[in-house]
Amino acid sequence: MNILKKLSQIILISIFLSSCRTSINKDYRIKNFEKNINENVKSEKKRMEIKFSCGEDLISEYLDDGWKILKEDSQEKICTWKSVPATKDCNMEKDKGCKITKPDSIGEEKIYLLEK
């Protein structure tokens, strides 16, 4: 009976010690994995798309901050609108239904794809 008790105690102690060792190894793997993730995040480059419309162009601020232009595109854009009467005898003050909105000035919209 004594032999059976001692054998069960030895088995319990060995199970306890082996479980502690594996948890220590798991912590070590997690720490190494976190380091690898942090290194990969630092090596990734940041990208951003910005737009400037109607003569506003502040790209030099971004270039001074270390950004580089990957792609530049421009397209026509309406900057301001104006209201005009639909007919000659239309009173826009009294009759809102005869008012037409037309483009007043047309400018350019510049689109930049930046990378840092």
C-alpha positions as CSV (number, residue, x, y, z in Angstrom):
1,M,0.0,0.0,0.0
2,N,2.9,2.4,0.8
3,I,4.4,1.7,-2.5
4,L,1.2,2.6,-4.3
5,K,1.0,5.9,-2.3
6,K,4.6,6.8,-3.2
7,L,4.1,5.9,-6.8
8,S,1.0,8.1,-7.0
9,Q,2.8,11.0,-5.4
10,I,5.7,10.7,-7.8
11,I,3.3,10.7,-10.8
12,L,1.5,13.8,-9.4
13,I,4.7,15.7,-8.9
14,S,6.0,14.8,-12.4
15,I,2.7,15.9,-13.9
16,F,2.9,19.2,-12.0
17,L,6.5,19.9,-13.0
18,S,6.0,19.0,-16.7
19,S,3.0,21.4,-16.9
20,C,5.0,24.3,-15.4
21,R,7.7,23.8,-17.9
22,T,5.4,24.0,-20.9
23,S,3.8,27.2,-19.7
24,I,7.2,28.8,-19.4
25,N,8.0,27.7,-23.0
26,K,4.7,29.1,-24.3
27,D,5.4,32.5,-22.7
28,Y,8.8,32.6,-24.4
29,R,7.1,31.9,-27.8
30,I,4.5,34.6,-27.3
31,K,7.2,37.2,-26.5
32,N,9.2,36.3,-29.6
33,F,6.1,36.4,-31.7
34,E,5.2,39.9,-30.5
35,K,8.7,41.1,-31.3
36,N,8.4,39.8,-34.9
37,I,5.0,41.5,-35.3
38,N,6.4,44.8,-34.0
39,E,9.4,44.6,-36.4
40,N,7.0,43.9,-39.4
41,V,4.8,46.9,-38.5
42,K,7.8,49.2,-38.4
43,S,9.0,48.0,-41.8
44,E,5.6,48.6,-43.5
45,K,5.2,51.8,-45.4
46,K,2.4,54.2,-44.8
47,R,0.3,55.3,-47.8
48,M,-2.2,58.1,-48.1
49,E,-4.3,59.8,-50.8
50,I,-5.0,63.5,-50.6
51,K,-7.0,65.8,-52.8
52,F,-6.6,69.6,-53.5
53,S,-9.3,71.5,-55.4
54,C,-9.7,74.8,-57.1
55,G,-6.2,76.3,-56.9
56,E,-5.5,75.0,-53.4
57,D,-2.3,73.1,-53.4
58,L,-0.6,72.4,-50.1
59,I,1.5,69.4,-51.2
60,S,4.8,71.0,-50.2
61,E,3.8,70.6,-46.5
62,Y,3.6,66.9,-47.0
63,L,6.8,66.7,-49.0
64,D,8.7,68.6,-46.3
65,D,7.3,66.1,-43.7
66,G,9.0,63.2,-45.6
67,W,6.2,62.0,-47.8
68,K,7.0,61.0,-51.4
69,I,4.6,61.2,-54.4
70,L,3.9,57.8,-55.9
71,K,1.1,58.9,-58.3
72,E,-0.4,62.2,-59.3
73,D,-3.7,62.7,-61.2
74,S,-5.8,65.7,-62.0
75,Q,-9.4,66.2,-63.2
76,E,-11.7,69.0,-63.9
77,K,-14.0,70.1,-61.0
78,I,-16.7,72.8,-60.5
79,C,-15.5,75.2,-57.9
80,T,-18.5,77.6,-57.5
81,W,-22.2,77.6,-58.6
82,K,-24.5,80.5,-59.6
83,S,-28.3,80.8,-59.8
84,V,-29.8,82.2,-63.0
85,P,-33.5,82.7,-64.1
86,A,-34.8,80.0,-66.4
87,T,-36.7,82.5,-68.6
88,K,-36.5,86.2,-69.2
89,D,-39.6,87.1,-67.3
90,C,-38.8,84.8,-64.3
91,N,-38.6,86.5,-60.9
92,M,-36.3,84.4,-58.8
93,E,-37.2,86.2,-55.6
94,K,-40.9,85.3,-55.8
95,D,-40.9,82.1,-57.9
96,K,-38.3,79.6,-56.7
97,G,-39.3,77.1,-59.3
98,C,-37.8,79.1,-62.2
99,K,-34.3,79.3,-60.7
100,I,-31.6,77.2,-62.4
101,T,-28.2,76.5,-60.8
102,K,-25.2,76.6,-63.2
103,P,-21.5,76.2,-62.7
104,D,-19.8,79.5,-62.2
105,S,-16.1,78.7,-62.2
106,I,-14.4,75.5,-63.2
107,G,-11.1,74.5,-61.7
108,E,-8.8,71.5,-61.3
109,E,-8.7,68.9,-58.6
110,K,-5.3,67.2,-58.0
111,I,-5.2,63.8,-56.4
112,Y,-1.9,62.6,-54.9
113,L,-1.0,59.1,-53.7
114,L,1.8,59.6,-51.1
115,E,4.1,57.1,-49.3
116,K,6.3,57.5,-46.2
